[in-house]
Amino acid sequence: MKRTEEALVTTCCNGCYFECGLVVHVKKGKVVKITGDRKNPMNRGYICIRGVKYKDLLYHKDRLRFPLKRARGRKGERTQWERVSWEEALDSISDRLQEIKEEHGALSLAVAIDGRPQHWQTVLFGRSLGTPNVWACTDLCEGPAIVADHVTVGQLITQMVEPEYEKSKLILLWGANPEVTHGPYWRNIMDAQKGGAKVIAIDPRFTKVAKKADIWVRINPATDGALALGMLYVIINEGLYDREFVAKWTVGFDRLKDRVQEYPVDEVSRITGVPEPEIMHIARMFATIKPACLYSRTGVTQKNNATQTARAQTILAAITGNLDVPGGQPLGNRCPGLVLRGDFIYNPQYRLAPEIEDQRIGAKRYPLAARYIYVCHNQSVVHSILHGDPYRIRGVFLTGTNPVMSNANTRKTWEALKRLDFLVVTDYFMTPTAELADFVLPAATWVERDDIGTEYNQKCMGVRQKAIQPVGDCWEDMKIVFELAKVMKRKGYLREEDTFIPWETVEELNDFRLKDTGMTFQEFKKKGIVYFEPEYKKYELDGFRTPSGKVELHSTLFEEFGYDPLPNFQYPLESEANTPELAKRYPITLLTGVKTRVFWHSDGRQLDWARKILSQPEIEMHPDDAAERGIQDGDWVWVESTRASRVKLKARISADVPKGVASAQHAWWFPEKPAPEHGCFDSNINVITIDIPCDPISGTPTYKGLLCEIARVDE
């Protein structure tokens, strides 16, 4: 090919978790355009604005291009950074990690992950060091669903596993906003609706999803568990459940029937604000229109009682006969022969001894969650660094995550990172988290690396292949880990027999993952996409992966670990029901974590095009609440919490949120503001979210349904 010609490279995006199939247009070694791949059934040509504009991130003037070492300046203060070679960086990092390990033991080290799905190789690096401590935000994301789904049906079904919407007759969207967050899913849902499927949206806010739905259920914030139990009350008492499935494949139905009598429709209506006829109507629809599927996200689970709420949702899908049927709730499929990313995390051959893993931070406090979630409890890691309980984490190797912005109680996480003896961060830009590091390593983007993408889709897997050579001296995360492991092996810090990283190169690893599919990675690149047919009712062959081999409506594991074995409802930690005096002083119920199209969590604040669309952090509030406080649309306001802290956001006045409720965007920081904070305390709503106490089962902090007051900024 002549260098003047445009090459089209089939690949899979990694700008978020959903790995859409894309085509990268390359000319003279540079990306000139990115378009959707119509051949990939994951997105069928769809591409979001972040994908279209990704080359702006790729070639941004502030992108990290070379390894940096802290030369002068204490953590949390202005720092002078010194450019170093990869050889010097890896040499120094390996020595420092080994020093901490020798002085304080392997448990004093941790790896931190998230944000980029190839993070599993960082987990293997941590295990090679001998530490089970993986710091991640799982407990504030899909963690409650992981625990609830596993104890009930034996695997994750309600989050991160996409139903076949085109085969569904009813789609229940609960605490989710796919029109903004998961564009390909939303298009599939709208196509299903055009084909006759009914769509129900449950959300306190009148989102575009709610406006497009056949039925919008406006629910009081953080009362989802009560609604799920009320729906079960109707379905069970009216005999609308799948009797054959319940009789053959479940245990504990009679006990569940007794429990739901505690949640009659009139009481559930009082709690949730949903009218009684509406509760009965949507319950009957979900039970009788088949197949039906449930799409739930963190709007339901980022609060206390998160796991029991997720349990009730899982049971709804199960007893209505919608498990692992076309258009129902899938139990997950994979390309035959492929080694999934999760296999490296959960397969016993890649795990430390149980007596070591049992010592990871948070495992004793949340023992059942630790069985199914391989990472530490997020808030407990912060506590460990600050207080040495149960021991002190001293060194962290962090890839692709920004805990200063994502964690509840921002200032606490900031103080913890400052106290670390040693911190290494790999990222695309200098974030508030990276500003506290000793070494910052420049990571390659998905455009610049070879990998396997779309592997958790139900119908295909797609190749992620290097469209261009990495910008500057950036390395992909896998290469960073592999090369660091090589240095530590050469120095005698890692023994070959103890390492979980036997591969020398990324190419060797990719071939290993595909070896049982009958093709090499080079052959996979030529195919671009490999299709396969999903299987259904797989439980009929092997049962469910629960202690009983059946769907456990009454959980033997919950009972064993001292939790209520049946789903229940609890009011939010801060609420008129639980804290009436507090509610008088802070009368607004706050929802946080609102996503936008232009940003992926804390990513993208450097991008001019994104900031032109959304220049400042916003909080949405009802016109009546605004009028009572003298607030007009576009005013800067203080959002004040019960924790003697406040943040500043711009008011957006809208009746799409109920009176008495406000909805705030999250993870706002300002790269243009001075280092090292970059304004991370100014407008990040997580400054006022609740880190402790957490959900007692999965350890989830409270991001939804806390109390606040809002006042106009006068200065």
BATORGU-77164 format. One record per residue (C-alpha): residue in three letters; x negated, z negated, y. Coordinates in steps of 0.05 Angstrom, whole numbers, plus 5000, padded with zeros to 4 digits. Layout:
ALAXZY ...
This chain:
MET500050005000 LYS497450175070 ARG496749585116 THR501449925165 GLU507049925115 GLU512049365109 ALA511848975043 LEU518148635017 VAL516547994978 THR522147684936 THR521746924939 CYS525746274944 CYS526245855007 ASN523945135009 GLY526144965079 CYS531244485048 TYR533144284977 PHE537544874960 GLU532345414950 CYS536046034971 GLY533446704947 LEU530147065005 VAL526147695020 VAL519947615065 HIS518048235104 VAL510548275114 LYS506648755157 LYS499048735168 GLY498748065132 LYS503947735177 VAL511147555168 VAL515547985213 LYS522447815186 ILE526047415132 THR532647625101 GLY537247385047 ASP536547644976 ARG543147934953 LYS540847944881 ASN540147184877 PRO546746864855 MET544646214889 ASN546146494958 ARG548047234948 GLY544547455011 TYR546446855054 ILE540946595099 CYS541546035149 ILE538846045220 ARG532845625199 GLY531046145147 VAL531846715196 LYS527446365246 TYR522346075197 LYS516646505223 ASP517146115288 LEU515145485249 LEU509945875208 TYR506146105269 HIS507745545318 LYS502045355364 ASP502444625344 ARG502444725270 LEU497044335234 ARG491744835211 PHE485744415191 PRO484443715161 LEU484043175214 LYS480642495211 ARG482141905257 ALA475841855300 ARG477841335351 GLY483840915367 ARG487640375330 LYS493940545293 GLY499940545339 GLU495540715399 ARG492841355429 THR488241675377 GLN482642175380 TRP482742635320 GLU476742985292 ARG477043635253 VAL473543575185 SER472544035125 TRP476743975062 GLU470543755025 GLU469343175073 ALA476642985074 LEU477442964999 ASP470742614990 SER472742065040 ILE479841995014 SER477541924942 ASP472541394960 ARG477540995001 LEU482941014948 GLN477940784896 GLU475440214940 ILE482539944949 LYS483840014875 GLU477539644855 GLU478639084906 HIS486138984900 GLY488339344837 ALA492039994824 LEU498739674844 SER496339614915 LEU496640374920 ALA502840804929 VAL504641534937 ALA510241734984 ILE514542344974 ASP520642744996 GLY522443335038 ARG519243854993 PRO521643944921 GLN514544034892 HIS513143304905 TRP512943144831 GLN505543314829 THR504342744878 VAL507942284830 LEU503242504774 PHE497342374820 GLY499741664833 ARG500641544759 SER493541814748 LEU491141274796 GLY494840774753 THR500340594801 PRO507840644788 ASN509340584862 VAL512741204888 TRP515641094958 ALA521741534972 CYS528541515005 THR532441604941 ASP536340964950 LEU539141215016 CYS540741914989 GLU543042084919 GLY540841414888 PRO547841104882 ALA550441734849 ILE544541754801 VAL545941054777 ALA553541134775 ASP553341804739 HIS548141584689 VAL551540944667 THR558241304663 VAL556641984633 GLY549141964621 GLN546642444675 LEU547542654747 ILE553943054758 THR556842904827 GLN550943074872 MET545543604871 VAL548943974813 GLU553144554839 PRO559844694807 GLU562045404795 TYR566745424854 GLU569046134839 LYS572145874774 SER575345254805 LYS582745194823 LEU581844564864 ILE575644344903 LEU575243634930 LEU570143564986 TRP568842824997 GLY564142555050 ALA560843245053 ASN560143775106 PRO557444395069 GLU559344855126 VAL553444555164 THR548944295109 HIS549644755049 GLY551545445074 PRO551445815007 TYR555945284975 TRP560745335034 ARG561246085027 ASN562746014953 ILE568045494969 MET571345945020 ASP571246534971 ALA574546084919 GLN579845894970 LYS581246624985 GLY582046724910 GLY587446194908 ALA583645534899 LYS586144934938 VAL581044554981 ILE581843825000 ALA577043505050 ILE576442755056 ASP572842555120 PRO574042105180 ARG571942695224 PHE575843335236 THR570043775218 LYS570344535210 VAL570744395135 ALA576943965148 LYS579844505193 LYS579045035138 ALA581544585082 ASP588644625055 ILE589143875062 TRP585043425107 VAL585142685091 ARG582842275150 ILE580241635120 ASN577741005154 PRO570140985152 ALA566840655091 THR573440565053 ASP572341145003 GLY571840674944 ALA578840414957 LEU581641114961 ALA578341314895 LEU581340704861 GLY588140854892 MET587841554864 LEU586041274795 TYR592040804801 VAL596741394810 ILE593541834757 ILE593341284704 ASN600140974718 GLU603541654719 GLY600041874655 LEU596742474689 TYR589842374657 ASP587242804600 ARG589842394542 GLU585942774489 PHE579342724525 VAL580441984543 ALA582141804471 LYS576342184440 TRP570742134491 THR571541504532 VAL570940754522 GLY574240204565 PHE580440574587 ASP585139974578 ARG580539544620 LEU580240074673 LYS587840114673 ASP588139364685 ARG583039414742 VAL586639954781 GLN592939524783 GLU589139134837 TYR589339754881 PRO596739964888 VAL598040534936 ASP600940104992 GLU594739654993 VAL590040254990 SER593840575047 ARG592939955089 ILE585439945076 THR584040685084 GLY589040885137 VAL591441455091 PRO599041485086 GLU601941295018 PRO605141975004 GLU598542325018 ILE594741874970 MET599742034915 HIS599742774931 ILE592242884928 ALA591642454865 ARG596942874830 MET593643514853 PHE586843314828 ALA589643104761 THR594243704748 ILE590844304780 LYS585444514731 PRO579744634732 ALA578044184790 CYS571243974817 LEU568743444864 TYR563343554916 SER560842894944 ARG555042724989 THR552042145027 GLY558042055072 VAL560941665014 THR554841264992 GLN550541055051 LYS553340345054 ASN554439715015 ASN558639804952 ALA555740504947 THR554640504872 GLN561440254853 THR564540774900 ALA560541324865 ARG562741034798 ALA570041114817 GLN568941834836 THR565341984771 ILE571041684732 LEU576042114770 ALA572442744747 ALA571942484676 ILE578942254659 THR582142874689 GLY578643294636 ASN574043654685 LEU567243494654 ASP562944084635 VAL568344614637 PRO568045264676 GLY569845094748 GLY569444344735 GLN563943834740 PRO557844124705 LEU553043714662 GLY547444174683 ASN544044784653 ARG536945044654 CYS533445684639 PRO531645654565 GLY524445444554 LEU522945254627 VAL519344604641 LEU523344314699 ARG520243924756 GLY524143324732 ASP520943364662 PHE514343164693 ILE517542564724 TYR521942304667 ASN518542554603 PRO515041964569 GLN508542354561 TYR507742364637 ARG509441634648 LEU505540994652 ALA506440434601 PRO513140074610 GLU509639414627 ILE506339764686 GLU512540144709 ASP516439504707 GLN511939234762 ARG513639764813 ILE516339514879 GLY523739364875 ALA524339414799 LYS525838674790 ARG530738654848 TYR534539274825 PRO532939314750 LEU538439794729 ALA536940274786 ALA529640254765 ARG531740504696 TYR534441154724 ILE530841224791 TYR523341304780 VAL521541124852 CYS520740444887 HIS526240134927 ASN524940414996 GLN526239805039 SER522439364990 VAL516139775001 VAL516539625075 HIS517438885058 SER511538915011 ILE506839195064 LEU509038685115 HIS509638055072 GLY505738175007 ASP511938054965 PRO511438124905 TYR504638394924 ARG501838804982 ILE501639564984 ARG495239735021 GLY494040475012 VAL499041045014 PHE498141794999 LEU504242125032 THR506742835025 GLY512243175064 THR516242575087 ASN517242215153 PRO519541495138 VAL518841265210 MET524641725226 SER528741685162 ASN528540945145 ALA533540445168 ASN530639975221 THR525440445251 ARG521139915284 LYS520139545219 THR517540165183 TRP513040315242 GLU509939625239 ALA509039685164 LEU505240345169 LYS500840055223 ARG498739495176 LEU496539945119 ASP489139925103 PHE489340675090 LEU494441235100 VAL493841975084 VAL499342455107 THR500343185090 ASP505143565135 TYR506244185178 PHE506143815244 MET503643165274 THR509742715266 PRO510541985287 THR508841805215 ALA502642245215 GLU500341925280 LEU499241285240 ALA494841605187 ASP487441575175 PHE487242295150 VAL492342845164 LEU492143445118 PRO495344125135 ALA500444345083 ALA502145065067 THR509445265072 TRP513845585018 VAL511946265047 GLU504646125030 ARG504945884958 ASP506746064886 ASP511945644851 ILE518445664812 GLY524645604854 THR532245574845 GLU530845244778 TYR536744764782 ASN541845314794 GLN546845404737 LYS545746144729 CYS538646344745 MET531646154766 GLY527946524820 VAL520646604835 ARG517446294896 GLN511346714911 LYS506046744963 ALA508047265015 ILE501947155060 GLN495446765057 PRO496146065086 VAL495446005161 GLY488845705183 ASP485945265129 CYS492545005102 TRP493144835028 GLU499544764988 ASP501144064964 MET499644214891 LYS492744484908 ILE491343864951 VAL493043404893 PHE489343814841 GLU482943864883 LEU483143124900 ALA483942954827 LYS477943394811 VAL473643024861 MET475742354833 LYS474342584762 ARG467442834783 LYS465842164814 GLY468141784753 TYR474141484789 LEU479041824742 ARG477941884668 GLU480342534636 GLU484242144584 ASP487941744638 THR489942304684 PHE496742634684 ILE493943254718 PRO490543674664 TRP491244334701 GLU485444614741 THR489445084785 VAL496545204809 GLU496545864770 GLU494945494706 LEU500645004719 ASN505645554733 ASP503845894668 PHE504545234631 ARG511545124659 LEU513745824635 LYS510045844568 ASP516345734526 THR520346254565 GLY516246814536 MET513047034602 THR507246874647 PHE507846734721 GLN505247424737 GLU510747724694 PHE515847264727 LYS513547514796 LYS515148224774 LYS522148014751 GLY523547594813 ILE529847294783 VAL531447094711 TYR538847034695 PHE542046614640 GLU549046424619 PRO551245694629 GLU553745304569 TYR559944854570 LYS562344224535 LYS555244074512 TYR557443364497 GLU561243614436 LEU554643724401 ASP550743104421 GLY555642654457 PHE553942334524 ARG547342004541 THR550441314546 PRO549640714499 SER556240884466 GLY555341634467 LYS561741684506 VAL564041654579 GLU563740914595 LEU569540734640 HIS567840004627 SER560240024633 THR556439634581 LEU550139714622 PHE553239434685 GLU555738844644 GLU548938744612 PHE545538714681 GLY550638244711 TYR554538744753 ASP562038854752 PRO562939334693 LEU568939664727 PRO569140004795 ASN571339574854 PHE571939604929 GLN568539184982 TYR569439225057 PRO563539445099 LEU558438905116 GLU560338955189 SER567839055198 GLU574138745225 ALA575638495155 ASN568838185142 THR566337995211 PRO572437955258 GLU568837595315 LEU563238105313 ALA568238665315 LYS571038405380 ARG564138455414 TYR562339115380 PRO568939475371 ILE566340175353 THR565140365280 LEU558840785277 LEU557541355230 THR550341605228 GLY546442155194 VAL550442735222 LYS546843385204 THR546044005247 ARG544644725230 VAL538344775270 PHE534544165243 TRP533043925173 HIS533043175181 SER527043025227 ASP524043725220 GLY524044265274 ARG524043875339 GLN517944305361 LEU521744955356 ASP523845255423 TRP529745655394 ALA532545025361 ARG531844595423 LYS535345135465 ILE541345065418 LEU541044305414 SER536344025465 GLN538243285462 PRO541042785412 GLU548542725414 ILE553842215395 GLU561042435387 MET566541955411 HIS574041975422 PRO576742125492 ASP580441455496 ASP574141065479 ALA570241455530 ALA575441355585 GLU575640605573 ARG568140585585 GLY567841075643 ILE564041575602 GLN564542325613 ASP562342895569 GLY554842995574 ASP553342295601 TRP547441925572 VAL549841295537 TRP546840685506 VAL548840555435 GLU547939805424 SER548139445357 THR548938745332 ARG541338715321 ALA539338655394 SER537039375399 ARG539640005430 VAL538240755433 LYS540141295483 LEU544141915465 LYS548542425500 ALA556042335495 ARG560242895467 ILE567642745478 SER572143005423 ALA578642815388 ASP575343065324 VAL573142345314 PRO578341785310 LYS579241285365 GLY574640695351 VAL569541125314 ALA563141455338 SER558841955300 ALA551342005316 GLN546042515298 HIS539842225264 ALA532242265262 TRP531242475334 TRP524242465362 PHE520742865416 PRO514143225401 GLU513343345475 LYS513142595491 PRO506642205488 ALA503342035422 PRO503441645379 GLU510841465384 HIS513342145410 GLY519641785432 CYS521341565361 PHE524740925387 ASP528441245445 SER534141625410 ASN533241545335 ILE539741225312 ASN535940905254 VAL533140405304 ILE539840055297 THR541840195225 ILE541839625173 ASP536039595125 ILE537738935092 PRO542238705058 CYS543039305012 ASP547939524958 PRO546439024902 ILE546039554847 SER542240144876 GLY539239814938 THR542440284988 PRO542040075062 THR547840155111 TYR547940795152 LYS555540875153 GLY560740395177 LEU556639915220 LEU558939625286 CYS556539815356 GLU558439855429 ILE557240445475 ALA555840405549 ARG554140925602 VAL546940945624 ASP547040785699 GLU539840885719 
